[in-house]
Amino acid sequence: MKAKSNQLLFFNAFFIFLLCLSFNIFADNFPEKTVKIIVPYPPGGFTDILARVIAEKLSLKINQSVIVDNKGGGGSVIGSNIAAKSAPDGYTLLLVAPDLAINESLIPDKLTYGAVKDFQPVIECALSPLAMVINSKLGVQSYSEFADFVKKHPNEIYFASGGNGTGAHLALELFTINSRLNLVHVPYKGNGPALTDLLGGQVSGMFLPYALAKPYIESNKLVILGTPSGKRSTAIPQIPTLVEQGVTGLDVQPWFGIVVPKGTAQSRVKFLNKNISDIMTSNEVKLKLKDLGAEAVTSSPEDFDSFIREEIKRWAKVIVELNIKAD
């Protein structure tokens, strides 16, 4: 009887051992090393600022180093390609913007990755409205005054953009069609040089991320005429949309989010979503982004996936209809 009792104890202990061993094998202790956020744009812009805000707060939450790696160039293609080819282990994150969706139709022959095929959405985390701004030396103070001015000077008002096919360029094309105002597009190699020439008076205006335009609006060097979004931004509720002012058919608002390489474990995607969501809903981060003229938002991975797919379809239609070509 005693032998059977000892045998039973042995099997029970062995079974518990196997359970513990199984738990140790399959337990996910993520993250156990440094996490990297690739920003496919140069330092200094809103994407860079946003990534560094997330990195700082995420590092504290997960008790691991989180670094920002700027890989600018090619309209976000270079950095996005690096991220797409990274191991799908949750340690490489990519901060994305509308270029991810736009490039699918704008430069399909130049892409070695697919926005849907190679990336798993994690979370949408911010919105930053575009601002239609003009040089204050133009002597115009409102959209209605601007519309009258352009009608008196057709094909004489030059509007800059950060390059053909950028969100600002597409906003300009949609605006020109729906407003029936004749503006001349001047593409630049990035918002930096475009803004420099706008401030210098070489061009009259542009659609610029409000976060970049804000200091020049506040110093009266630029005048904001409105935003091309469908509704007012909660970050700048005092600024009317162009739709409110009679320009229908506009709904362009830059969005930003985090994706990871396709194949990343869902447990890690959910872990990242939960922690970044907590960051974006904190009062500190919401106020910080609002001060920049941006809005903190959150989403589920599934909702962000659906949103990206819809953005791809929407911009594909615009690019084809307007026959927009890349630089």
C-alpha positions in Angstrom: 0.0 0.0 0.0 2.8 2.3 0.9 4.6 1.5 -2.4 1.5 2.5 -4.3 1.2 5.7 -2.3 4.8 6.6 -3.0 4.3 5.8 -6.7 1.2 8.1 -6.8 3.2 10.9 -5.2 6.0 10.4 -7.7 3.6 10.6 -10.7 1.9 13.7 -9.2 5.2 15.4 -8.7 6.3 14.5 -12.2 3.1 15.8 -13.7 3.5 19.1 -11.8 7.1 19.2 -13.1 5.9 18.8 -16.7 3.4 21.5 -16.2 6.0 23.9 -14.9 8.4 22.9 -17.7 5.6 23.5 -20.3 4.9 26.9 -18.8 8.5 28.0 -18.9 8.8 26.8 -22.5 5.7 28.6 -23.7 5.6 31.6 -21.4 6.3 34.9 -23.2 8.6 37.1 -21.2 8.4 39.9 -23.9 10.2 42.2 -23.9 13.6 41.0 -22.8 15.8 43.4 -24.8 15.8 46.8 -26.4 12.7 47.8 -28.6 13.3 50.0 -31.6 10.9 52.4 -33.3 11.9 53.1 -36.9 10.8 56.5 -38.1 10.9 56.6 -42.0 11.5 60.3 -42.0 14.3 62.7 -41.1 14.7 64.0 -37.5 12.9 67.2 -36.4 9.4 66.6 -37.9 6.2 65.7 -36.1 6.7 62.0 -36.7 10.1 62.2 -35.0 8.6 64.1 -32.0 5.7 61.6 -31.7 8.1 58.6 -31.8 10.3 60.0 -29.1 7.3 60.8 -26.9 6.1 57.2 -27.3 9.6 55.8 -26.8 10.2 57.6 -23.6 6.9 56.6 -22.0 7.0 53.0 -23.3 10.5 52.5 -21.9 9.2 53.3 -18.4 6.1 51.1 -18.8 7.9 48.0 -20.0 11.2 48.5 -18.1 13.3 48.2 -21.2 15.2 50.6 -23.5 13.1 51.9 -26.4 15.1 53.8 -29.1 14.1 55.8 -32.1 15.9 55.1 -35.3 15.4 57.7 -38.1 15.6 56.1 -41.6 14.4 58.9 -43.8 14.3 58.9 -47.6 12.2 57.9 -50.6 9.0 59.2 -49.2 9.2 56.8 -46.2 10.1 53.8 -48.4 13.6 53.3 -47.1 12.7 53.0 -43.5 9.5 51.1 -44.2 11.5 48.5 -46.2 13.9 48.0 -43.4 11.1 47.4 -41.0 9.3 45.0 -43.3 12.4 42.9 -43.6 13.0 42.8 -39.8 12.2 39.8 -37.6 8.5 39.6 -36.7 9.3 39.4 -33.0 7.8 42.6 -31.7 11.2 44.3 -31.1 11.0 46.4 -34.3 8.1 48.9 -34.6 7.5 51.3 -37.5 5.8 54.6 -37.1 3.6 55.1 -40.1 1.7 58.0 -41.7 -0.5 58.4 -44.8 2.5 57.7 -47.1 2.1 54.1 -46.2 -1.3 54.0 -48.0 -0.5 56.6 -50.7 2.7 54.8 -51.9 0.7 51.6 -52.7 -0.7 53.4 -55.8 1.8 56.2 -56.3 5.0 54.2 -56.7 4.0 50.5 -56.8 6.9 49.6 -59.0 9.4 51.0 -56.4 8.0 49.1 -53.4 9.6 45.9 -52.2 6.9 45.5 -49.5 3.2 45.8 -49.2 1.3 47.9 -46.6 -1.1 45.0 -46.0 1.0 42.0 -47.0 4.1 42.8 -44.9 2.8 44.7 -41.9 0.6 44.0 -38.9 -1.2 47.1 -37.6 -0.8 47.7 -33.8 -2.5 51.0 -33.1 -3.5 54.4 -34.6 -2.1 56.9 -32.1 -2.3 60.5 -33.4 -3.9 63.0 -35.8 -2.3 66.2 -36.9 -4.4 68.5 -39.1 -3.1 70.0 -42.3 -3.3 73.8 -42.4 -3.8 75.8 -45.5 -1.4 78.7 -45.0 -0.3 81.7 -47.0 2.5 84.3 -46.6 1.1 87.2 -44.6 2.7 89.6 -47.1 0.0 88.6 -49.5 -2.2 90.9 -47.6 -5.1 88.4 -47.3 -6.6 87.6 -43.9 -9.4 85.1 -44.6 -10.4 82.3 -47.0 -13.0 84.4 -48.7 -10.5 87.2 -49.3 -8.0 84.6 -50.7 -10.6 83.2 -53.1 -11.4 86.7 -54.4 -7.7 87.4 -54.8 -7.0 84.2 -56.7 -9.9 84.9 -59.1 -8.3 88.2 -59.9 -4.9 86.6 -60.4 -5.5 83.2 -62.1 -2.5 81.0 -62.6 -0.3 83.5 -60.7 -0.5 82.1 -57.2 2.1 79.4 -56.5 1.5 76.8 -53.9 4.3 74.6 -52.6 4.3 71.0 -51.4 6.9 68.7 -50.0 6.9 66.7 -53.2 4.6 65.1 -55.8 2.3 62.5 -54.3 2.6 63.7 -50.7 -0.5 64.2 -48.7 -0.1 68.0 -49.0 0.1 67.7 -52.8 -3.0 65.5 -52.9 -4.8 68.0 -50.6 -3.9 70.8 -53.0 -5.1 68.9 -56.1 -8.4 68.1 -54.4 -8.8 71.7 -53.2 -8.1 73.1 -56.7 -10.7 70.9 -58.3 -13.4 71.4 -55.7 -12.8 75.2 -55.2 -12.3 75.9 -58.9 -9.4 78.2 -58.0 -6.4 78.1 -60.3 -3.3 77.6 -58.2 0.1 76.5 -59.6 1.7 73.6 -57.8 5.5 73.8 -57.0 6.9 70.5 -55.6 9.9 70.6 -53.4 12.2 67.9 -51.9 10.5 68.0 -48.5 8.5 70.4 -46.3 11.7 72.0 -45.0 12.8 73.8 -48.3 9.2 74.4 -49.2 8.6 76.2 -45.9 11.8 78.2 -46.4 10.6 79.5 -49.7 7.1 80.2 -48.4 8.5 82.3 -45.6 10.8 84.0 -48.1 7.9 84.8 -50.5 9.1 82.7 -53.4 5.7 80.9 -53.2 2.5 82.2 -51.8 1.1 79.2 -49.8 1.0 75.5 -49.1 -0.8 72.8 -47.1 1.4 72.3 -44.1 1.1 70.1 -41.0 -0.2 72.5 -38.4 2.5 71.4 -35.9 5.1 72.8 -38.3 3.1 75.9 -39.2 2.1 76.9 -35.7 5.1 79.0 -34.7 4.9 81.0 -37.9 1.2 81.5 -37.6 1.7 82.8 -34.0 4.5 85.1 -35.1 2.2 86.5 -37.9 4.5 85.3 -40.7 1.8 83.0 -42.0 -2.0 83.3 -42.1 -4.1 80.1 -41.7 -7.1 80.0 -43.9 -8.6 76.7 -42.7 -8.0 72.9 -42.7 -8.9 70.5 -45.5 -10.5 67.9 -43.1 -14.1 66.9 -42.9 -14.5 68.2 -39.4 -12.7 70.6 -37.0 -9.7 69.2 -35.2 -10.1 69.0 -31.4 -6.5 70.2 -31.2 -7.4 73.5 -33.0 -11.2 73.8 -32.7 -11.1 77.5 -33.3 -9.9 77.0 -36.9 -12.7 76.4 -39.4 -12.5 73.7 -42.1 -12.5 74.6 -45.7 -15.6 72.5 -46.1 -17.4 74.9 -43.7 -16.3 77.8 -46.0 -17.8 76.3 -49.1 -15.2 73.9 -50.5 -16.9 70.5 -50.6 -15.2 67.1 -51.3 -12.3 67.6 -48.9 -11.4 65.3 -46.1 -7.6 65.1 -45.7 -6.1 64.8 -42.2 -2.7 63.2 -41.6 -2.8 60.2 -39.2 0.0 58.4 -37.5 0.3 54.9 -36.0 2.4 51.9 -35.2 2.8 48.7 -37.2 5.1 45.7 -36.8 6.3 43.1 -39.4 3.7 40.6 -40.5 3.9 37.4 -38.5 4.4 39.0 -35.1 2.7 37.0 -32.4 -0.8 38.3 -31.5 0.1 38.3 -27.8 2.9 40.8 -28.5 0.7 42.9 -30.8 -1.9 43.1 -28.0 0.8 43.9 -25.4 2.1 46.8 -27.5 -1.4 48.0 -28.2 -2.3 48.1 -24.5 0.8 49.9 -23.4 0.8 52.4 -26.2 -2.9 53.0 -25.7 -2.3 53.8 -22.1 0.4 56.3 -23.1 -1.8 58.1 -25.7 -4.7 58.4 -23.2 -2.6 59.9 -20.4 -3.3 63.5 -19.7 0.4 64.4 -20.0 0.7 63.1 -23.5 -2.7 64.4 -24.6 -1.7 67.9 -23.5 1.8 67.6 -25.0 0.3 66.7 -28.4 -2.4 69.4 -28.2 0.3 71.9 -27.6 1.9 70.8 -30.9 -1.5 71.2 -32.6 -2.1 67.4 -32.7 -4.6 65.0 -31.2 -3.8 61.8 -29.3 -6.1 58.9 -30.4 -6.2 55.1 -29.9 -7.6 52.1 -31.8 -7.6 48.4 -31.7 -5.3 46.5 -34.1 -8.3 45.3 -36.0 -9.8 48.8 -36.5 -6.4 50.2 -37.5 -6.1 47.4 -40.1 -9.5 48.2 -41.6 -8.6 51.9 -41.6 -5.4 51.4 -43.5 -7.1 49.2 -46.1 -9.7 51.9 -46.6 -7.0 54.6 -46.9 -5.3 52.5 -49.6 -8.5 52.3 -51.6 -9.3 56.0 -51.2 -6.0 57.3 -52.3 -5.7 54.9 -55.2 -8.9 56.4 -56.6 -7.6 59.9 -56.1 -4.2 59.2 -57.7 -5.8 57.6 -60.7 -8.5 60.2 -61.2 -6.0 63.1 -60.9 -3.3 61.2 -62.8 -0.7 62.1 -60.1 2.8 60.9 -60.7 5.7 60.6 -58.3 8.9 62.8 -58.6 
